């Protein structure tokens, strides 16, 4: 049921034309899934992290009140990626994470999305990530690490979704609460092609200090 629900939620976000620093230590959870232990965050070239991938050039910034997606987290996006705010996001929540912004890669020539989620579920970083991925679907090959998104403490996951495609998620701790950034593509080739956009969002993430 969880698997069908998560798939239906992501399909609804895609098809509906939606209008537009923590020091906690991860630990094992009582999740029904087998949770891997997180690693430290050295630079890792090649699979699964592909840290050698350079970020795309920034063409716009999301988060400010004048942007398509006002929110407490600010990050940059590449040219032609189209951002839309998610209305009634609580109806599309997965594992306690509420979608707030969807950034479509199709205008840039790719099939996939960056999504931003408000992730205020209780628990430490790994527990929150586990809860999301457990509800996301039949997720395999999870690997975790503690890292940074811009200057912000973060917890990153790479995994294989039910479709067989590699995906990425990073839980970012802001002064206003946690946000989850996810990258999903139509297949692994699209995933690789969109990694520069994900790297850009990750490296430019920062607190929206003007949020009230």
N, C-alpha and C positions, 0 to 999 in steps of 0.2 A: 504493500500500500504506500509506504514511504517512497519507494522507487517511482511508482506511477505518479504520485503527487508532485514530486520534484520535477519530473519530466514535463508534466502538464503545466506547472508554474512557469518554467523557462520557455515553453512553447507559447504560453499566453503573453509573456513579456515581449517576445519576438514578434508575434503576429498581430497583437492588438493595436500597434501604433500608439504606444503610451505617450501621453501628453508630456508635451513638453514645456610621559614616558615612565612606562612601567618597568619595575625590576623583578616582577614575579617570576618564579622558576617553574617551568612546565613539569608535570609529573604524570604518572600513569593514571588512567581513568577507569571507571567501571563500565565504559561503553561496550556494547555488544561486539564492536569491531576490535580487532587487534591493533592497538595503537603503537606505532614505532616510537622509539626514543628520539627526541630531537638532537641534532648535532650542533656543534658550534658553527660559525658562519665564515669560514675562509672562502676565498674566491675559488670557484669550482668551474673549470672549463669543461664543456661537453655535458653529456647527460648526467644527472637529470636537471641540473640547474642552469647550465648554459650562461654562466656569468660573463663569458667573453662577448656576448651579444651587446653591441652598443645601443644606447637609447636612441629612439627616433628624434628628429628635430621637433622642438615644441612650436606649435602654431596657435595655441590657445590655452586658457586656464579655466578649470572648473572649481566651483566652491563659493566664489564671491556671489553676493546677492544679485548682481547684474548678469551672471552667467546662466546658461540653461539649467544648471543643477546647483542651486544654492545649498550648501551644507557646511558642516563644521570642519571638514577636511578639504584642503586645497591640493590639486595636482594638475599637471599639464597633459595635454593630448596632442597628437600629431595632426597635420593638415588633413582635411576631408573626413575625419572621424566625426560622426554626427551624434551629439549628446541630446538626450531627452530625459526630463525628470519623470520618475515613476509616481503616478497618482495612486492612492489607495494601496500603498505598498504592503501594508499589514495583511492584506488579502493574499499576497503572493510570498509571504514569509517562508523560509526554509530553515528548519533547525534553529529557530529563534533569530535569524538574520533577516532584516527587512530591506528589500531593494529600494534604493532612493534615486539611482541614476543608471541609465543604460547608454553605452556609447557604441554605436554601430560602425563596424569597419567596412561595410559594403560600399559606401561612396568612395572609399580609398582603394577599392579593388580586392577586398578580402571578405571571407565569409566567417564572421565571428563577432564576439562582443567583449568589451570590457564592461564590468558591472561594479557599482559601488553599493554596499549594503551597510546599514546601521546594525551593529552586532553587540547589543547590550545584554546578551544572555549572561547569567551569573556563572562564575567559575574562572579558573585561570586561563591563560591563552590556549593551552592545548585542549582543555575541556571545551572551550567555545568552538575551536576548530573541529574537534571530533564531533560535536553535536551537529554542526553544519554538514560535514561530509557524510555522517551517518544518515542524515535525512536527504542528502543530495541524490543518492541512488546507489547502485552497485559499484562502489569505488574500490579500486585495487591499487597495489603498488604505491601506497602512501609513503612519502618521506617528508620529514619535518626538519626545520632548522630555525634557530633564533637569529634574527638579522636586524637590519635597519631599513626603514622606508624614509628617505631623506634623513633627518635627524631623529626620527621617531622610532622607539622600540617596537619591534614587529616580530611576528611568528609566521613563517612561510611554509606552504605545503605544495608539493608536486604530486600528482596522482593520475591514474588512468580512470576515466569516467566509464559509465556503463556502455557507451557507444564504442569503446576501445580507443578513444582519443586522449592524448595527454592534455591535462589542464593544469592551471596554476591558481593558487589563492594565497593572499597575504593579509593577515590580521594586524591592523595598524592601531596603536594606542595613542590617541590624541588627548589634549587637555579636556575635551568635551565628551570623551568616551571612545569606544572602539569602532573602527570601520573595517570592513572586509572588501578587498579588491579582488575580483576574479577574472580570469581570462579563459574563454572557451571558444573553440573553433570547429569548423565542419570536419576536419581531419588533422592528422599530424603535420601535413605540409602547411596548412593554414595556421596551425598553432606556431610553427617555427617562424612563419612570415610575420606574425603579429607580435612576437616576443619583443621587438624594439619598442612598440607602443606600451607594452606592459612595463618594460624597463624604464621608460620615460616616466610613467605614472609613479612607479616605485621610487625612483631617484628624486623626483620633485615634490613628493608628498610633504606637507607641512600643516601645522595648525592654522585654522582660520581665526586669527586673533580678533577679528572684527565681528565675530558671531556673537549675537546676544539673544 
